[in-house]
Amino acid sequence: MTQAPQKTSYDVVIVGGAMFGSSVAWFLTDNPDFNGSILVVERDPTYESCSTSHTNSCMRQQFSAPINVRVSQFAADFVKNFRQYMGGDARVPQPRLHSFGYMYLADNDAFAATLLASQKIQAACGAGTKHMTRDEIGAAYPFYYLDDIIAGNHNLVDEGYFDGNTLFDWWKRSARERGAEYVANEVIAMNRNSGGTRVESVILKSGEVIGCGTVVNASGPRAVLTSRMASIEIPVEPRKRYTFIFAAEKPLDRDLPLTIDPSGVHMRTDGTYYMAGCPPDDDHAVDYTDFSHDHSIWENKVWPILATRIPQFEAIKLRNSWVGHYAYNTLDQNAILGPHTHVENFVFVNGFSGHGFQQSPAMGRGTAEWITYGQYRTLDLTPFHFDRIAKGEKFVEKAVI
């Protein structure tokens, strides 16, 4: 059942109320210089099919672009001090950042050189990444099969996984308590001014025409459907990603870092179980409602690679699995932020390509700053702006999973 908004006009209309819509809404309400009205329109308030509900909540600083490293560093600080950031509210739980790190494994000289170059960039940003030889990896984690491995990168400081849904739940709850209005509805069209330079109003599925000062596209994999309402194309499409939870007959004697195998399969500790994931070999856009499972991926790809890389995983049992969608930026697999180059009040928070949860604190804060001040006051996020999309210029990030 759709809900009608309480008012006919809002300073900010956010299309999509999941992780990013709620992050932007909360950071706006937390900004003392913003005193406007906020409407968050969410088409599915159960969030059953959204990327937020299918996340693995991972956190890493192992990127090749300094701004991506700093974005994740803020996220780590935000998670570790979540209650403080939320105003010291005693109701707010303190999530734990499980810092067992990522382990990138290189099986050729070129990738090993790329890892070493990235490690130097990360170290310059203050990250704790170490470039390790095969022998060093084997000494720290003797369960790996490493005959084909040359080197690796690993970071045990503020890198691992966290309970991202705690952030989402409290951003949404707190934003609503502070006056942001959430409605179960759907934006189906937008009206622009005569010059096409501004969105003047959005039209809801229930028929209301709602005036707006700024429109924020926080529609996840559906981002291009929202942007097309303003006659804007963006290179974002839904792509399937598979997650598998399994038990090992002989559990490892220490935490398994989130290991990125050269095959593209990744694996990590997940409580008393283990988690693995991968893209399909045929990685193409899918329908927005297609969450069908290809069970052969586990049998023919993931399990054999797990058993090869960690021989102790030869005897494992699948406990659970699911399919989620990446909001995949086909240009460069990096976020699309900031205003449109022509439709000046249309703001993007899109295309995170699997990095969304760990980037949501910095991107939500930055977007709130842009809406409030017309500039960034903390991290300079302009490298992610839409103008690079218009020019077809890639934001180069070598560490994409």
KEMI-701763 format. One record per residue (C-alpha): y, z, x. Coordinates in nm, 2 decimals. Each point is the difference from the previous one (the first is absolute). Layout:
     py     pz     px
      Y      Z      X
...
This chain:
     py     pz     px
   0.00   0.00   0.00
   0.34  -0.10   0.14
   0.29   0.24   0.02
   0.36  -0.10  -0.06
   0.26   0.13   0.25
   0.25   0.26  -0.11
   0.30  -0.20   0.10
   0.11  -0.37   0.00
   0.12  -0.01   0.35
  -0.09   0.16   0.34
   0.15  -0.01   0.35
  -0.34  -0.07   0.15
  -0.30  -0.16  -0.17
  -0.32   0.03   0.20
  -0.28  -0.24  -0.10
  -0.32   0.18   0.09
  -0.06   0.37   0.00
  -0.28   0.05   0.25
   0.04   0.11   0.37
   0.31  -0.21   0.09
   0.17   0.02  -0.34
  -0.03   0.37   0.00
   0.10   0.03   0.37
   0.32  -0.19  -0.07
   0.07   0.20  -0.31
  -0.06   0.34   0.17
   0.21  -0.08   0.31
   0.28  -0.12  -0.23
  -0.01   0.33  -0.19
  -0.01   0.19   0.33
   0.31  -0.18   0.13
   0.31   0.22  -0.07
   0.22  -0.31   0.01
  -0.19  -0.17  -0.28
   0.08   0.11  -0.35
  -0.11  -0.30  -0.20
  -0.26  -0.05  -0.27
  -0.35  -0.12   0.08
  -0.26  -0.17  -0.22
  -0.36  -0.05   0.13
  -0.20  -0.25  -0.20
  -0.38   0.02   0.05
  -0.23  -0.24  -0.18
  -0.31   0.22   0.05
   0.08   0.37   0.01
  -0.37   0.07   0.07
   0.05  -0.17   0.33
  -0.37  -0.10  -0.02
   0.03  -0.34   0.17
   0.30   0.04   0.23
  -0.02   0.01   0.37
   0.11   0.36   0.01
  -0.33   0.10  -0.18
  -0.21  -0.19   0.25
   0.16   0.11   0.33
  -0.18   0.15   0.29
   0.32   0.19   0.10
  -0.01  -0.08   0.36
   0.28   0.08   0.26
   0.05  -0.17   0.33
   0.27  -0.04   0.26
  -0.19  -0.28   0.18
   0.23  -0.29  -0.08
   0.15  -0.26   0.24
   0.35   0.00  -0.16
   0.21   0.31   0.08
   0.14   0.03  -0.35
  -0.35   0.01  -0.15
  -0.09   0.28   0.24
   0.31   0.20  -0.10
  -0.06  -0.06  -0.37
  -0.34   0.17   0.04
   0.14   0.28   0.21
   0.23   0.09  -0.28
  -0.30  -0.01  -0.24
  -0.20   0.24   0.22
   0.29   0.24   0.01
   0.05  -0.03  -0.37
  -0.37   0.07  -0.07
  -0.01   0.30   0.24
   0.31   0.15  -0.16
  -0.05  -0.13  -0.35
   0.09   0.32  -0.18
   0.31   0.04   0.20
   0.11  -0.35  -0.07
  -0.07   0.07  -0.37
   0.26   0.27   0.01
  -0.23   0.29   0.08
  -0.15  -0.01  -0.36
  -0.28   0.26   0.00
  -0.19  -0.22  -0.25
  -0.03  -0.28   0.26
  -0.33   0.00   0.20
   0.01  -0.07   0.37
  -0.22  -0.30   0.08
  -0.18  -0.01   0.33
   0.03  -0.28   0.24
  -0.35  -0.04   0.15
   0.09  -0.12   0.35
  -0.32  -0.15   0.15
   0.18  -0.32   0.07
  -0.07  -0.37   0.00
  -0.22  -0.16   0.26
   0.07  -0.37   0.07
  -0.29  -0.16   0.19
   0.06  -0.32   0.20
  -0.29  -0.23   0.10
   0.20  -0.25   0.19
   0.27   0.00   0.27
   0.27  -0.15  -0.22
  -0.03   0.27  -0.26
  -0.03   0.27   0.26
   0.33  -0.12   0.15
   0.16   0.01  -0.35
  -0.11   0.35  -0.05
   0.14   0.11   0.33
   0.34  -0.16  -0.08
   0.00   0.17  -0.34
  -0.08   0.33   0.16
   0.30  -0.02   0.22
   0.22  -0.08  -0.30
  -0.15   0.29  -0.19
   0.04   0.24   0.29
   0.37  -0.10   0.04
   0.04   0.11  -0.37
  -0.16   0.33   0.08
  -0.34  -0.07  -0.15
  -0.31   0.15   0.17
  -0.20  -0.31   0.03
  -0.23  -0.03   0.30
  -0.14  -0.32   0.14
  -0.37   0.07   0.09
  -0.26  -0.17   0.21
  -0.35  -0.05  -0.13
  -0.12   0.30   0.20
   0.28   0.22  -0.13
  -0.09  -0.09  -0.36
  -0.36   0.07   0.07
   0.07   0.34   0.15
   0.21   0.10  -0.30
  -0.22  -0.16  -0.27
  -0.35  -0.04   0.14
  -0.14  -0.13  -0.33
   0.16  -0.35   0.03
  -0.19  -0.30   0.13
   0.25  -0.14   0.25
  -0.18  -0.26   0.21
   0.22  -0.27  -0.15
   0.32   0.20   0.01
   0.26  -0.03   0.28
   0.27   0.26  -0.10
   0.15   0.17  -0.30
   0.31   0.18  -0.13
  -0.02   0.35  -0.16
   0.25   0.25  -0.12
  -0.08   0.36  -0.11
   0.36   0.10  -0.08
   0.12  -0.04  -0.37
  -0.25  -0.28  -0.06
  -0.30   0.00  -0.24
   0.01   0.05  -0.38
   0.16   0.22  -0.26
   0.00   0.06  -0.38
   0.25  -0.26  -0.10
  -0.05   0.05  -0.37
   0.16   0.35   0.04
   0.32  -0.17   0.12
  -0.02  -0.24  -0.29
  -0.06   0.26  -0.27
   0.28   0.22   0.12
   0.25  -0.28   0.05
  -0.06  -0.11  -0.35
   0.01   0.35  -0.15
   0.31   0.11   0.20
   0.19  -0.32  -0.07
  -0.06   0.05  -0.38
   0.10   0.36   0.02
   0.33  -0.11   0.17
   0.08  -0.25  -0.27
  -0.18  -0.33   0.09
  -0.14  -0.14  -0.32
  -0.36  -0.15   0.00
  -0.11  -0.22  -0.28
  -0.34  -0.16  -0.07
   0.12  -0.36  -0.06
   0.03  -0.33   0.18
   0.29  -0.21   0.12
  -0.07  -0.35  -0.13
   0.33  -0.18   0.08
   0.34   0.04   0.16
   0.34  -0.13  -0.09
   0.24  -0.11   0.28
   0.37  -0.06  -0.01
   0.14  -0.35  -0.03
   0.01  -0.04   0.38
  -0.35   0.12   0.04
   0.12   0.26   0.25
  -0.10   0.32  -0.19
  -0.26   0.12  -0.24
   0.20   0.13  -0.29
  -0.30   0.13  -0.21
  -0.37   0.02  -0.03
  -0.20  -0.07  -0.31
  -0.29   0.23  -0.08
  -0.33  -0.09  -0.17
   0.10   0.22  -0.29
   0.32  -0.21  -0.05
   0.28   0.21   0.14
   0.26  -0.16   0.22
   0.10   0.25   0.27
   0.31  -0.04   0.21
  -0.03   0.07   0.37
   0.21   0.05   0.31
  -0.29  -0.05   0.25
  -0.35  -0.13  -0.06
  -0.27   0.12   0.24
  -0.32  -0.21   0.03
  -0.27   0.26   0.06
  -0.28  -0.20  -0.17
  -0.27   0.01   0.27
  -0.23  -0.30   0.00
   0.19  -0.13  -0.31
   0.32  -0.02   0.19
   0.05  -0.37  -0.03
  -0.05   0.02  -0.38
   0.30   0.23  -0.01
   0.21  -0.20   0.24
  -0.06  -0.32  -0.19
   0.18   0.16  -0.30
   0.31  -0.04   0.22
  -0.10  -0.34   0.12
  -0.10   0.13   0.34
  -0.32  -0.09   0.20
  -0.15   0.24   0.25
  -0.32  -0.04   0.20
  -0.20   0.29  -0.15
  -0.34  -0.03  -0.16
  -0.29   0.23  -0.09
  -0.29  -0.01   0.24
  -0.32   0.20  -0.02
  -0.08   0.29   0.24
  -0.34   0.18  -0.01
  -0.06   0.37   0.06
  -0.34   0.16   0.05
  -0.08   0.37   0.01
  -0.33   0.08   0.17
  -0.21   0.29   0.13
  -0.18   0.01   0.33
  -0.35   0.13   0.04
   0.11   0.13   0.35
   0.37   0.09  -0.03
   0.22  -0.04   0.31
   0.07   0.32   0.20
   0.38  -0.06  -0.01
   0.26  -0.18  -0.21
  -0.02  -0.38  -0.01
   0.34  -0.15   0.06
   0.11  -0.28  -0.22
  -0.18  -0.26   0.21
   0.11  -0.36  -0.02
  -0.30  -0.20   0.11
   0.06  -0.35   0.15
  -0.18  -0.14  -0.31
   0.28   0.13  -0.23
  -0.21   0.27  -0.15
   0.16   0.35   0.03
  -0.17   0.34  -0.05
   0.10   0.36   0.02
  -0.09   0.36  -0.10
   0.06   0.08  -0.36
  -0.06   0.37  -0.06
  -0.38   0.05   0.02
  -0.05  -0.37  -0.04
   0.12  -0.32   0.17
   0.22  -0.28  -0.12
  -0.01  -0.37   0.09
   0.19  -0.30  -0.11
   0.07  -0.36   0.06
   0.16  -0.32  -0.14
  -0.24  -0.26  -0.14
  -0.08  -0.29   0.23
   0.16  -0.23  -0.25
   0.33   0.18  -0.03
   0.20  -0.18  -0.27
   0.22   0.10  -0.29
  -0.17   0.13  -0.31
   0.09   0.05  -0.36
   0.21   0.31  -0.06
  -0.28   0.14  -0.22
  -0.29  -0.09   0.23
  -0.16   0.31   0.14
  -0.36  -0.14   0.00
  -0.22   0.13   0.29
  -0.19  -0.22   0.24
  -0.28   0.24   0.10
  -0.14  -0.24   0.26
   0.29   0.09   0.22
  -0.15   0.34   0.06
  -0.35  -0.12   0.06
   0.09  -0.31   0.21
   0.31   0.10   0.18
   0.11   0.36   0.00
  -0.34   0.19   0.04
  -0.12  -0.22   0.29
   0.33   0.04   0.19
   0.00   0.38  -0.06
  -0.36   0.02   0.13
   0.09  -0.21   0.31
   0.32   0.18   0.09
  -0.14   0.35  -0.07
  -0.38  -0.01   0.04
  -0.01   0.34  -0.17
   0.11  -0.18  -0.32
  -0.32  -0.20  -0.02
  -0.12   0.25  -0.27
   0.28   0.03  -0.25
   0.03   0.00  -0.38
   0.28  -0.15  -0.21
   0.15   0.26  -0.23
   0.29  -0.18  -0.16
   0.21  -0.31   0.04
   0.30  -0.17  -0.16
   0.22  -0.30   0.01
   0.38   0.01   0.02
   0.28  -0.25   0.05
   0.23  -0.03   0.29
   0.35  -0.12  -0.08
  -0.04  -0.26   0.27
   0.30  -0.16   0.16
  -0.13  -0.34   0.10
   0.29  -0.07   0.23
  -0.04   0.29   0.25
  -0.18   0.29  -0.16
   0.31   0.22   0.02
   0.21   0.16  -0.27
   0.27  -0.19  -0.19
   0.30   0.23  -0.05
   0.37  -0.01  -0.09
   0.20  -0.23  -0.22
  -0.05  -0.36  -0.09
   0.22  -0.24   0.18
   0.15  -0.14  -0.32
  -0.09   0.24  -0.28
   0.18   0.28   0.16
  -0.12   0.29  -0.22
  -0.37  -0.09   0.02
  -0.16   0.23   0.26
  -0.35  -0.04   0.14
  -0.25   0.26   0.09
  -0.30  -0.23   0.04
  -0.27  -0.16   0.21
  -0.13   0.29   0.20
  -0.34  -0.16   0.06
  -0.19   0.33   0.02
   0.26   0.21   0.18
   0.17   0.12  -0.31
  -0.11   0.37  -0.02
   0.10   0.08   0.35
   0.32  -0.19  -0.03
   0.11   0.13  -0.34
   0.21   0.30   0.12
   0.22  -0.20   0.23
   0.02  -0.30  -0.22
   0.08   0.20  -0.31
   0.27   0.20   0.19
   0.15  -0.32   0.15
   0.00  -0.18  -0.34
   0.18   0.29  -0.16
   0.26   0.00   0.28
   0.05  -0.38  -0.04
   0.05   0.04  -0.38
   0.24   0.30   0.05
   0.20  -0.11   0.31
  -0.07  -0.37   0.04
  -0.13   0.08   0.35
  -0.27   0.21   0.17
   0.09   0.35   0.12
  -0.32   0.09   0.18
  -0.24  -0.27   0.12
   0.14  -0.36   0.01
  -0.24  -0.19  -0.22
   0.18  -0.33   0.01
  -0.28  -0.17   0.19
  -0.20   0.02  -0.32
   0.27  -0.16  -0.22
  -0.06  -0.30  -0.22
   0.23  -0.23   0.19
  -0.28  -0.06   0.25
  -0.22  -0.12  -0.29
   0.27  -0.24  -0.10
   0.02  -0.13   0.36
  -0.38  -0.01   0.04
   0.04   0.22   0.31
  -0.30   0.23   0.06
   0.03   0.37   0.09
  -0.26   0.01   0.27
  -0.24   0.30  -0.01
  -0.31  -0.04   0.20
  -0.18   0.31  -0.13
  -0.10  -0.11  -0.35
  -0.33   0.12  -0.14
